[in-house]
Amino acid sequence: MSGRQKIHLKDICYARCGDKGNMANIGLMAFDSEKYELIKKNVTPERIKEHFGDWVRGPVQIWPMDNINTLLVLMHGALDGGVAMSLRFDGQGKSLGEYLRQMEIEMD
């Protein structure tokens, strides 16, 4: 056994979401600095793209905000055109943060 355990992001952070046109932005705010380091290590643009599948059609960018234990995630092409064009249930992307919090990561 490897000794590595899987947890969901929801167990170690909050999320706050919004929209900027056809882009969704998500702030992942860790409960503490130790959990923030886990998030920084495991939450990558590639993992996010894999987690969301074809819902995110453009690139994913991540900016660490170390002073407040937060990652700012910007997902281009994630809102099917944006709130004024999309027929999606959640054209503003408010639920995307909760979906991201369902992503599993490994901890030592």
Residue frames relative to the residue before (quaternion, step in Angstrom):
aa qw qx qy qz dx dy dz
M 1.0000 0.0000 0.0000 0.0000 0.00 0.00 0.00
S 0.4651 -0.7377 0.4274 0.2383 3.55 -0.86 1.00
G 0.4350 -0.7027 0.4633 0.3200 3.60 1.14 -0.42
R 0.5739 0.5728 -0.3826 0.4429 3.60 1.28 0.04
Q 0.1589 -0.7911 0.5871 0.0647 3.52 -0.89 0.96
K 0.3450 -0.7237 0.5586 0.2126 3.56 -1.13 0.67
I 0.0155 -0.7685 0.6396 0.0015 3.51 -1.10 0.82
H 0.4611 -0.6350 0.5318 0.3182 3.55 -1.29 0.26
L 0.5964 -0.5660 0.4265 0.3769 3.56 -1.14 0.59
K 0.5884 0.5980 -0.3740 0.3955 3.61 1.05 -0.65
D 0.6327 0.5465 -0.3260 0.4413 3.58 1.21 -0.46
I 0.7958 0.2986 -0.1442 0.5067 3.60 1.23 -0.34
C 0.8126 0.1804 -0.1086 0.5434 3.61 1.21 -0.02
Y 0.4039 -0.6322 0.5985 0.2811 3.48 -1.44 0.23
A 0.1762 -0.7622 0.6024 0.1585 3.58 -1.30 0.09
R 0.0669 -0.7551 0.6511 0.0391 3.53 -1.21 0.68
C 0.1127 -0.8419 0.5277 -0.0060 3.57 -0.70 1.10
G 0.0560 0.7810 -0.6218 0.0150 3.48 -1.33 0.37
D 0.3932 -0.7085 0.5335 0.2425 3.53 -1.32 -0.03
K 0.0648 -0.7324 0.6765 0.0422 3.50 -1.28 0.60
G 0.7868 -0.1924 0.0935 0.5790 3.58 0.16 1.25
N 0.7916 -0.2286 0.2120 0.5255 3.55 -0.66 -1.14
M 0.5955 0.5433 -0.3645 0.4662 3.58 1.26 0.34
A 0.2371 -0.7334 0.6186 0.1526 3.53 -1.13 0.74
N 0.1128 -0.7696 0.6220 0.0906 3.55 -1.03 0.76
I 0.0839 -0.7841 0.6150 -0.0005 3.52 -1.02 0.93
G 0.1852 -0.7412 0.6349 0.1147 3.53 -0.97 0.91
L 0.1401 -0.7624 0.6277 0.0708 3.58 -0.77 1.06
M 0.0764 -0.8253 0.5592 -0.0183 3.56 -0.37 1.27
A 0.3225 -0.7845 0.5036 0.1641 3.56 -0.38 1.26
F 0.5762 -0.6023 0.4414 0.3322 3.53 -1.19 0.65
D 0.7867 -0.0703 0.0539 0.6109 3.61 1.15 -0.63
S 0.7123 -0.4843 0.2991 0.4106 3.59 -1.27 0.23
E 0.6061 0.5459 -0.3595 0.4532 3.61 1.07 -0.60
K 0.6814 0.4681 -0.2805 0.4878 3.57 0.93 -0.88
Y 0.5870 0.5691 -0.3614 0.4482 3.58 1.12 -0.62
E 0.6421 0.5163 -0.3251 0.4640 3.60 0.97 -0.80
L 0.6190 0.5290 -0.3334 0.4753 3.60 1.06 -0.71
I 0.6579 0.5070 -0.3055 0.4656 3.55 0.95 -0.90
K 0.6604 0.5119 -0.3099 0.4537 3.60 0.87 -0.93
K 0.6712 0.5100 -0.2904 0.4529 3.56 1.01 -0.82
N 0.8057 0.3581 -0.1367 0.4515 3.58 0.91 -0.92
V 0.6915 0.4396 -0.2857 0.4970 3.61 1.10 -0.50
T 0.0677 0.7995 -0.5835 0.1252 3.53 -0.32 1.33
P 0.6548 -0.4939 0.3696 0.4367 3.61 -1.18 0.29
E 0.6458 0.5295 -0.3236 0.4447 3.59 0.99 -0.79
R 0.6624 0.5000 -0.3036 0.4681 3.59 0.94 -0.88
I 0.6456 0.5143 -0.3215 0.4641 3.57 1.00 -0.81
K 0.6455 0.5104 -0.3204 0.4693 3.60 0.92 -0.88
E 0.6451 0.5131 -0.3147 0.4707 3.59 0.98 -0.83
H 0.6646 0.5236 -0.2962 0.4432 3.58 0.93 -0.93
F 0.7587 0.3837 -0.2046 0.4850 3.60 0.89 -0.92
G 0.3080 -0.7751 0.5045 0.2231 3.61 1.18 -0.33
D 0.8310 -0.2305 0.1595 0.4806 3.57 -1.03 -0.77
W 0.4486 0.6689 -0.4726 0.3579 3.61 1.20 0.18
V 0.7265 0.3080 -0.2074 0.5782 3.60 1.15 -0.53
R 0.1436 -0.8518 0.5028 0.0324 3.54 -0.21 1.31
G 0.7286 0.3698 -0.2265 0.5302 3.58 1.24 -0.29
P 0.7367 -0.4000 0.2907 0.4612 3.55 -1.25 -0.25
V 0.2986 -0.6985 0.6188 0.2001 3.51 -1.36 0.35
Q 0.0904 -0.7785 0.6203 0.0319 3.55 -0.94 0.96
I 0.1177 -0.7836 0.6083 0.0459 3.54 -1.13 0.75
W 0.0768 -0.7706 0.6320 0.0301 3.54 -0.99 0.95
P 0.2993 -0.7421 0.5674 0.1945 3.61 -0.73 1.02
M 0.1213 -0.7526 0.6446 0.0585 3.53 -1.09 0.82
D 0.1781 -0.8655 0.4614 0.0795 3.51 0.51 1.32
N 0.6453 0.5568 -0.3328 0.4035 3.59 1.00 -0.73
I 0.7769 0.2449 -0.1634 0.5566 3.61 1.22 -0.35
N 0.4786 -0.7135 0.4109 0.3050 3.61 1.24 0.53
T 0.5245 0.6305 -0.3887 0.4198 3.55 1.00 0.91
L 0.2001 -0.7132 0.6520 0.1617 3.53 -1.22 0.63
L 0.2138 -0.7362 0.6268 0.1397 3.55 -1.00 0.87
V 0.1120 -0.7998 0.5897 0.0065 3.55 -0.64 1.19
L 0.0680 -0.7766 0.6259 0.0214 3.57 -0.86 1.00
M 0.0928 -0.8012 0.5911 0.0045 3.56 -0.67 1.17
H 0.2596 -0.7837 0.5524 0.1152 3.55 -0.43 1.29
G 0.8299 0.1948 -0.1442 0.5025 3.57 -1.05 0.73
A 0.4628 0.7200 -0.4117 0.3130 3.58 1.13 0.56
L 0.7335 0.4416 -0.2311 0.4621 3.61 1.21 -0.23
D 0.5032 -0.6944 0.4114 0.3087 3.58 1.17 0.59
G 0.7954 -0.2808 0.1279 0.5216 3.55 0.94 0.90
G 0.5568 -0.6042 0.3949 0.4109 3.59 1.18 -0.39
V 0.7440 -0.4655 0.2629 0.4008 3.51 -1.30 0.40
A 0.7009 0.4737 -0.2856 0.4504 3.62 0.96 -0.74
M 0.7450 0.3948 -0.2109 0.4946 3.61 1.21 -0.41
S 0.6662 0.5642 -0.2988 0.3854 3.56 1.04 -0.74
L 0.2862 -0.7270 0.5974 0.1806 3.53 -1.20 0.63
R 0.3844 0.7271 -0.4790 0.3069 3.57 1.27 0.19
F 0.6315 -0.5437 0.4088 0.3722 3.54 -1.21 0.55
D 0.7973 0.1921 -0.0689 0.5680 3.57 0.99 -0.87
G 0.0806 -0.8561 0.5103 0.0152 3.58 0.43 1.22
Q 0.6841 0.4636 -0.2900 0.4827 3.60 1.20 -0.36
G 0.4838 -0.7179 0.4018 0.2984 3.59 1.24 0.02
K 0.3180 0.7873 -0.4850 0.2094 3.60 1.18 0.32
S 0.7029 0.4595 -0.2785 0.4661 3.61 1.05 -0.59
L 0.5058 0.6885 -0.4149 0.3130 3.61 1.20 -0.31
G 0.6074 0.5560 -0.3541 0.4434 3.59 1.08 -0.61
E 0.6537 0.4937 -0.3146 0.4796 3.56 0.99 -0.79
Y 0.6357 0.5069 -0.3386 0.4735 3.57 1.04 -0.68
L 0.6332 0.5132 -0.3379 0.4707 3.61 1.00 -0.74
R 0.6373 0.5350 -0.3280 0.4472 3.60 1.03 -0.72
Q 0.5999 0.5478 -0.3627 0.4566 3.61 1.23 -0.19
M 0.4939 0.6652 -0.4306 0.3580 3.61 1.24 -0.24
E 0.3423 -0.7344 0.5529 0.1943 3.54 -1.00 0.87
I 0.0535 -0.7562 0.6505 0.0464 3.52 -1.17 0.70
E 0.4267 -0.6829 0.5273 0.2711 3.54 -1.28 0.34
M 0.0858 -0.7666 0.6332 0.0640 3.53 -1.12 0.72
D 0.5242 -0.6503 0.4572 0.3053 3.55 -1.13 0.71
